């Protein structure tokens, strides 16, 4: 009797997880403040590279594809293998950059709070318009 109950519980949990929103709604104004953690290496509102590539229009862009920026082999390979910067992929990368793309050169260890990630993505979307 316990086995069917466990299976049913697992199925309900899987259904709930599948129906959960991918990201919380982000606040671009809050994200602009969070972007201060990124500003030493990146810009969001123009196409000038710094230590890191510019992030203007990053959403929808193929990973490792900004012209005149020297990416790590890992980042170039990720892009060549089809990685595109969707909101979901950016969220995963912002949370654990070294785990999401092992061998990338970004020194930042990641953001731990999901709301900060959602806010930063909202800011990058707004800055790219």
C-alpha positions as CSV (number, residue, x, y, z in Angstrom):
1,X,0.0,0.0,0.0
2,X,2.8,2.4,0.7
3,X,4.3,2.1,-2.8
4,X,1.3,3.4,-4.7
5,X,1.0,6.3,-2.3
6,X,4.7,7.2,-2.8
7,X,4.3,6.9,-6.6
8,X,1.3,9.2,-6.5
9,X,3.1,11.7,-4.3
10,X,6.1,11.7,-6.6
11,X,3.8,12.3,-9.6
12,X,2.1,15.2,-7.9
13,X,5.4,16.8,-7.0
14,X,6.7,16.4,-10.6
15,X,3.5,17.9,-12.0
16,X,3.8,20.9,-9.6
17,X,7.4,21.4,-10.5
18,X,6.6,21.3,-14.2
19,X,3.8,23.9,-13.8
20,X,5.9,26.3,-11.6
21,X,7.0,29.5,-13.3
22,X,10.6,29.4,-14.5
23,X,11.5,32.7,-13.0
24,X,10.0,35.1,-10.5
25,X,8.9,38.4,-11.9
26,X,11.9,40.7,-12.0
27,X,12.1,44.4,-11.1
28,X,14.4,46.3,-13.5
29,X,15.1,49.1,-11.0
30,X,16.2,46.6,-8.4
31,X,18.2,44.8,-11.1
32,X,20.1,48.0,-12.0
33,X,21.4,48.1,-8.4
34,X,22.4,44.5,-8.5
35,X,24.2,45.1,-11.8
36,X,26.7,47.2,-9.8
37,X,28.2,43.8,-8.9
38,X,28.8,43.2,-12.6
39,X,29.8,46.8,-13.6
40,X,33.6,46.4,-13.1
41,X,33.7,43.8,-16.0
42,X,30.5,44.4,-18.1
43,X,28.3,47.2,-19.5
44,X,24.6,46.6,-20.3
45,X,23.5,49.5,-22.4
46,X,26.1,49.7,-25.2
47,X,28.3,47.5,-27.3
48,X,31.7,48.2,-25.7
49,X,33.6,45.3,-24.2
50,X,35.5,45.5,-20.9
51,X,37.1,42.6,-19.1
52,X,33.9,40.7,-19.9
53,X,31.7,41.1,-23.0
54,X,29.0,43.7,-23.2
55,X,25.6,42.5,-22.2
56,X,23.5,44.7,-24.5
57,X,20.8,42.5,-26.2
58,X,22.2,39.5,-24.4
59,X,18.8,37.7,-24.2
60,X,18.4,35.6,-27.3
61,X,22.1,35.8,-28.3
62,X,24.3,32.8,-28.9
63,X,26.8,32.2,-26.1
64,X,30.3,33.3,-26.9
65,X,29.3,35.4,-30.0
66,X,30.2,39.0,-29.2
67,X,32.6,40.3,-31.9
68,X,36.0,41.4,-30.8
69,X,35.9,39.6,-27.4
70,X,38.2,36.8,-26.6
71,X,36.1,34.1,-24.9
72,X,37.3,31.0,-23.1
73,X,37.3,27.8,-25.2
74,X,34.5,26.5,-22.9
75,X,32.3,29.5,-23.7
76,X,32.9,29.3,-27.4
77,X,32.2,25.5,-27.4
78,X,29.0,26.1,-25.5
79,X,27.8,28.6,-28.2
80,X,29.0,26.3,-31.0
81,X,26.9,23.5,-29.3
82,X,23.8,25.7,-29.5
83,X,23.7,27.5,-26.1
84,X,21.6,30.6,-26.4
85,X,21.1,33.1,-23.6
86,X,17.5,32.6,-22.7
87,X,16.1,33.9,-19.4
88,X,16.4,30.4,-18.0
89,X,20.0,29.8,-19.2
90,X,21.0,33.2,-17.9
91,X,19.5,32.4,-14.5
92,X,21.4,29.1,-14.3
93,X,24.6,30.8,-15.3
94,X,24.1,33.7,-12.9
95,X,23.5,31.3,-10.0
96,X,26.5,29.0,-10.7
97,X,28.6,30.1,-13.5
98,X,31.4,27.6,-13.0
99,X,28.9,24.7,-12.9
100,X,26.8,25.8,-15.8
101,X,29.8,26.3,-18.1
102,X,32.9,24.5,-16.6
103,X,36.1,26.2,-17.7
104,X,34.6,29.7,-18.4
105,X,36.8,32.6,-17.2
106,X,34.2,34.7,-15.4
107,X,35.6,35.3,-11.9
108,X,32.2,36.1,-10.3
109,X,31.0,33.2,-8.0
110,X,27.3,33.8,-8.7
111,X,24.1,35.3,-7.2
112,X,22.4,33.1,-4.6
113,X,19.0,34.7,-4.4
114,X,16.5,33.8,-7.1
115,X,14.8,37.2,-6.8
116,X,18.1,39.0,-7.4
117,X,18.6,36.9,-10.5
118,X,15.1,37.7,-11.8
119,X,15.7,41.4,-11.1
120,X,19.1,41.4,-12.9
121,X,17.6,39.7,-15.9
122,X,14.7,42.3,-16.0
123,X,17.3,45.0,-15.9
124,X,19.3,43.5,-18.8
125,X,16.1,43.1,-20.8
126,X,15.2,46.8,-20.2
127,X,18.7,48.0,-20.8
128,X,18.8,46.2,-24.2
129,X,15.8,48.0,-25.5
